[in-house]
Amino acid sequence: MESIDAVDLAGRQISTGSWKNQIVIINVWATWCAPCRRELPALEKLHARYRHQVRVIGVLQDNVSDDFARQFVKQAGLSFPIVRSSEEIERRLPAILVIPMTFVIDRAGRLVSMFAGEADAAALEKEIKRLSSTVPVPSTP
């Protein structure tokens, strides 16, 4: 999968291409979305628990102001990076069918699973454990 490059709400440059040999979870969400709000704490727990082998990135698909988005993220207690959705990001991801939508990328940079709608935290954790136990195979150019 092509690298996703963006600036997060804190002003830091984010590049999934620099996260070599790590599992990447990309969650597309919005502040107005009730299922999104329900799954954010589970994503934060996964981010904290698997911090050394998994990168979580939130893609905010919402028209709220940056100040509102930052306040929402702070109140939700999220520490993983949040970036705004863009045409570039949406071109690099498969079709976003619903919100929330979660994509799991293996350590070789391949998209291995997708969750449409509210992701089941147990299923995500099972996928992380499965991918953590496999030897990474280099992706083909």
C-alpha positions as a Markdown table, in Angstrom:
| # | Residue | x | y | z |
|---|---|---|---|---|
| 1 | Met | 0.0 | 0.0 | 0.0 |
| 2 | Glu | 1.3 | 3.5 | -0.8 |
| 3 | Ser | 2.5 | 5.6 | 2.1 |
| 4 | Ile | 0.1 | 8.1 | 3.6 |
| 5 | Asp | 1.7 | 11.4 | 4.3 |
| 6 | Ala | -0.1 | 14.2 | 6.3 |
| 7 | Val | 0.2 | 16.7 | 9.1 |
| 8 | Asp | -1.6 | 15.7 | 12.3 |
| 9 | Leu | -3.8 | 18.1 | 14.4 |
| 10 | Ala | -0.7 | 18.8 | 16.6 |
| 11 | Gly | 1.3 | 19.9 | 13.6 |
| 12 | Arg | 3.5 | 16.9 | 13.3 |
| 13 | Gln | 4.4 | 15.3 | 10.0 |
| 14 | Ile | 3.1 | 11.8 | 9.8 |
| 15 | Ser | 4.2 | 9.2 | 7.2 |
| 16 | Thr | 3.1 | 5.6 | 7.3 |
| 17 | Gly | 6.0 | 4.8 | 5.0 |
| 18 | Ser | 8.4 | 5.6 | 8.0 |
| 19 | Trp | 6.6 | 2.9 | 10.1 |
| 20 | Lys | 8.5 | 0.0 | 8.6 |
| 21 | Asn | 8.1 | -3.4 | 10.2 |
| 22 | Gln | 5.1 | -2.2 | 12.2 |
| 23 | Ile | 1.4 | -3.0 | 11.9 |
| 24 | Val | -0.6 | 0.1 | 11.0 |
| 25 | Ile | -4.3 | 0.6 | 11.9 |
| 26 | Ile | -6.0 | 3.4 | 10.0 |
| 27 | Asn | -9.4 | 4.4 | 11.4 |
| 28 | Val | -11.6 | 6.8 | 9.4 |
| 29 | Trp | -14.0 | 8.6 | 11.7 |
| 30 | Ala | -16.0 | 11.7 | 12.4 |
| 31 | Thr | -16.9 | 13.6 | 15.6 |
| 32 | Trp | -20.7 | 13.4 | 14.8 |
| 33 | Cys | -20.6 | 9.6 | 14.4 |
| 34 | Ala | -21.9 | 7.7 | 17.4 |
| 35 | Pro | -20.2 | 4.3 | 16.5 |
| 36 | Cys | -17.0 | 6.2 | 15.9 |
| 37 | Arg | -17.1 | 7.7 | 19.4 |
| 38 | Arg | -17.8 | 4.3 | 20.9 |
| 39 | Glu | -14.8 | 2.6 | 19.2 |
| 40 | Leu | -12.2 | 5.4 | 19.9 |
| 41 | Pro | -11.5 | 4.2 | 23.5 |
| 42 | Ala | -10.8 | 0.7 | 22.3 |
| 43 | Leu | -8.4 | 2.0 | 19.6 |
| 44 | Glu | -6.7 | 4.1 | 22.3 |
| 45 | Lys | -6.3 | 1.0 | 24.5 |
| 46 | Leu | -4.8 | -1.0 | 21.5 |
| 47 | His | -2.5 | 1.9 | 20.8 |
| 48 | Ala | -1.2 | 1.9 | 24.4 |
| 49 | Arg | -1.0 | -1.8 | 24.8 |
| 50 | Tyr | 0.8 | -2.5 | 21.5 |
| 51 | Arg | 2.7 | 0.8 | 21.2 |
| 52 | His | 6.0 | -0.8 | 20.2 |
| 53 | Gln | 4.6 | -2.9 | 17.3 |
| 54 | Val | 1.4 | -1.2 | 16.2 |
| 55 | Arg | 0.8 | 2.4 | 14.9 |
| 56 | Val | -2.8 | 3.7 | 15.1 |
| 57 | Ile | -3.7 | 6.7 | 13.0 |
| 58 | Gly | -7.1 | 8.4 | 12.9 |
| 59 | Val | -8.3 | 10.0 | 9.7 |
| 60 | Leu | -10.9 | 12.6 | 10.6 |
| 61 | Gln | -13.5 | 13.0 | 7.9 |
| 62 | Asp | -15.4 | 15.9 | 9.4 |
| 63 | Asn | -15.9 | 19.7 | 8.6 |
| 64 | Val | -15.3 | 20.8 | 12.2 |
| 65 | Ser | -12.7 | 23.5 | 13.0 |
| 66 | Asp | -9.2 | 22.4 | 14.0 |
| 67 | Asp | -9.8 | 23.9 | 17.5 |
| 68 | Phe | -13.0 | 21.8 | 17.9 |
| 69 | Ala | -11.2 | 18.7 | 16.6 |
| 70 | Arg | -8.3 | 19.2 | 19.0 |
| 71 | Gln | -10.6 | 19.7 | 21.9 |
| 72 | Phe | -12.6 | 16.6 | 21.0 |
| 73 | Val | -9.4 | 14.5 | 20.8 |
| 74 | Lys | -8.2 | 15.9 | 24.1 |
| 75 | Gln | -11.6 | 15.2 | 25.8 |
| 76 | Ala | -11.6 | 11.7 | 24.3 |
| 77 | Gly | -8.1 | 11.1 | 25.8 |
| 78 | Leu | -6.6 | 10.1 | 22.4 |
| 79 | Ser | -2.9 | 10.0 | 22.1 |
| 80 | Phe | -2.5 | 8.5 | 18.6 |
| 81 | Pro | -2.1 | 10.9 | 15.7 |
| 82 | Ile | -5.2 | 12.3 | 14.1 |
| 83 | Val | -5.0 | 13.7 | 10.5 |
| 84 | Arg | -7.7 | 15.3 | 8.4 |
| 85 | Ser | -9.0 | 13.3 | 5.4 |
| 86 | Ser | -7.8 | 14.5 | 2.1 |
| 87 | Glu | -8.1 | 13.5 | -1.6 |
| 88 | Glu | -4.6 | 12.1 | -1.4 |
| 89 | Ile | -5.5 | 9.9 | 1.6 |
| 90 | Glu | -8.7 | 8.8 | 0.1 |
| 91 | Arg | -6.9 | 7.8 | -3.1 |
| 92 | Arg | -4.5 | 5.6 | -1.2 |
| 93 | Leu | -7.2 | 3.8 | 0.8 |
| 94 | Pro | -9.7 | 1.4 | -0.6 |
| 95 | Ala | -13.2 | 2.8 | -0.9 |
| 96 | Ile | -14.5 | 4.2 | 2.3 |
| 97 | Leu | -17.9 | 2.6 | 2.4 |
| 98 | Val | -19.1 | 3.8 | 5.8 |
| 99 | Ile | -17.9 | 5.7 | 8.8 |
| 100 | Pro | -16.2 | 4.4 | 10.8 |
| 101 | Met | -14.0 | 2.3 | 8.6 |
| 102 | Thr | -10.8 | 0.6 | 9.8 |
| 103 | Phe | -8.0 | -0.7 | 7.7 |
| 104 | Val | -5.2 | -3.0 | 9.0 |
| 105 | Ile | -1.8 | -2.9 | 7.2 |
| 106 | Asp | 0.7 | -5.6 | 8.0 |
| 107 | Arg | 4.4 | -5.1 | 8.7 |
| 108 | Ala | 5.3 | -5.5 | 5.0 |
| 109 | Gly | 2.9 | -2.6 | 4.1 |
| 110 | Arg | 0.1 | -4.7 | 2.7 |
| 111 | Leu | -3.6 | -4.1 | 3.4 |
| 112 | Val | -4.7 | -7.3 | 5.1 |
| 113 | Ser | -8.1 | -6.5 | 6.6 |
| 114 | Met | -10.9 | -4.0 | 6.7 |
| 115 | Phe | -13.7 | -3.4 | 9.2 |
| 116 | Ala | -16.7 | -1.5 | 7.9 |
| 117 | Gly | -18.7 | 0.1 | 10.7 |
| 118 | Glu | -17.8 | -0.1 | 14.3 |
| 119 | Ala | -14.8 | -2.3 | 14.7 |
| 120 | Asp | -14.9 | -5.2 | 17.2 |
| 121 | Ala | -12.0 | -4.5 | 19.6 |
| 122 | Ala | -11.5 | -8.2 | 20.2 |
| 123 | Ala | -11.3 | -8.9 | 16.5 |
| 124 | Leu | -8.8 | -6.1 | 16.0 |
| 125 | Glu | -6.7 | -7.4 | 18.9 |
| 126 | Lys | -6.8 | -11.0 | 17.4 |
| 127 | Glu | -5.6 | -9.6 | 14.1 |
| 128 | Ile | -2.8 | -7.7 | 15.8 |
| 129 | Lys | -1.7 | -10.9 | 17.6 |
| 130 | Arg | -1.9 | -12.9 | 14.3 |
| 131 | Leu | 0.2 | -10.3 | 12.4 |
| 132 | Ser | 2.7 | -10.0 | 15.3 |
| 133 | Ser | 3.4 | -13.7 | 15.2 |
| 134 | Thr | 4.2 | -13.8 | 11.4 |
| 135 | Val | 7.6 | -13.0 | 9.9 |
| 136 | Pro | 7.3 | -9.9 | 7.7 |
| 137 | Val | 7.8 | -10.5 | 4.0 |
| 138 | Pro | 9.1 | -7.6 | 2.0 |
| 139 | Ser | 6.5 | -6.0 | -0.1 |
| 140 | Thr | 7.0 | -6.0 | -3.9 |
| 141 | Pro | 7.6 | -2.7 | -5.6 |
